[in-house]
Amino acid sequence: MEQIDADVGNVFEKIDSWVDGFFKILPNLGIALVVLAAFWLLSKLVASFVRKAGKRRGRDNLGEVGAALIKWALIIVGVMLSITIVAPSITPADLFAGLGIGSVAIGFAFKDILQNLLAGVLILLRQPFEVGDQIVSGGHEGTVERIETRATLIKTYDGRRVVIPNSDIYTDAVTVNTAFDQRRSQYDVQVGCNDSLEDAKDTMLAAVRGCEGVLEDPAPEALPWAIADSGNNIRLRWWTKPDRASVVYTFAQVIEAVKTALDEKGIDMPYPTQVVLFHDQTEETDGDRSRHREGWPARPDGENPKPLRIADGLNGGQQP
């Protein structure tokens, strides 16, 4: 078995060279730490300035996002400069080349996160809606609580929070219910065929105008809309404030007021009716479709209605 001799002297030489190298780069290391600290302080100051500028312009969320992006950009630049100071053999071009390759790898690994980040920045810049607006997106409806870099948070009307990725909001259709100062609601009311449309319209409009929350301008409208099976339809339209609470409570008041006013005026509001005739299964004609009386009940005096085929002479004149 061969004996292995350890070269202890070579080991100490390596350690000694490392120590000498450390002391040689120690001044550069100190300068690099100072540069890094300077960039960190600069990033804090710039981020604070951007954040305050956003607040002054009423763009708090945009200020927060912009401050975070600028802060990390300055910190990354400071780290790259510190590396070039500690290791002069590494040039800024080498760092940028490595950063480019790393960016591609990071882009593939964090595709969804970066996509949401970019969408969030575009939403904050274009500002299609703001915090406090009531929106509908992806089947969710509620009040915007916060717009972050990754997602938009909304509070639903039943007190739940929904987190919607910014990429979904930016690529899909979004309805902003509070984008304007007014919002229109409508409801179809059916009145009797023999009732006057003018009287019905006047009655409903008077009832709507007396409801709290209905705006005078634009004025409410009552439009004859359809001649239906059970009556005539009148489409009632009115305007309110755009928020959900105003729309819902005013809608309920309008329905109650219109129903009460039409009842007091004696205007009929017909309900769909359906008549079902059952064939009497106890007669001697049961099973003979040519002699059925089409559902009319048998009369006690025996004077039963004649089937159509007998009445038209299509069955040889035979009586049931």
Secondary structure, 3 states (H helix, E strand, C coil): CCCCCCCHHHHHHHHHHHHHHHHHHHHHHHHHHHHHHHHHHHHHHHHHHHHHHHHHCCCHHHHHHHHHHHHHHHHHHHHHHHHHHHCCCCCHHHHHHHHHHHHHHHHHHCHHHHHHHHHHHHHHHHCCCCCCCEEEECCEEEEEEEECCCEEEEEECCCCEEEEEHHHHHHCCEEECCCCCCEEEEEEEEECCCCCHHHHHHHHHHHHHCCCCCCCCCCCEEEEEEECCCCEEEEEEEEECCCHHHHHHHHHHHHHHHHHHHHHHCCCCCCCCCCCCCCCCCCCCCCCHHHCCCCCCCCCCCCCCCCHHHHCCCCCCCCC
